[in-house]
Each structure stands twice: as structure tokens, then as C-alpha cells.
Amino acid sequence: MLADHLLPLIPTATLTVLKDTGHLSPLEVPDQVAAHINAFVAQL
């Protein structure tokens, strides 16, 4: 898996797998995408 190679290279990176989606996540599950963006911004 690509994430297995990339995540160790960015110490603060995290991986989030969205349910019931493919490559068009913002169109397929916009509520999930928005929730994760909001949670990220709230941490800043």
C-alpha cells in the first residue's frame, strides 16, 4: 500500500480512510470530507 511507504516520511501525517467512497470523495461523501476538514482546522 502506498500509505505504508509515505506515512513514515511525514512524522505528523495521519491516514483517514473514508467509508463508501472511491477517488471522488468530495462528491461521493461530502459530509465525511467536511467533518474531517473541520476537525483538522479546529486543531490549528
Order of alpha helices (4+ residues) and beta strands (2+ residues): alpha-alpha-alpha
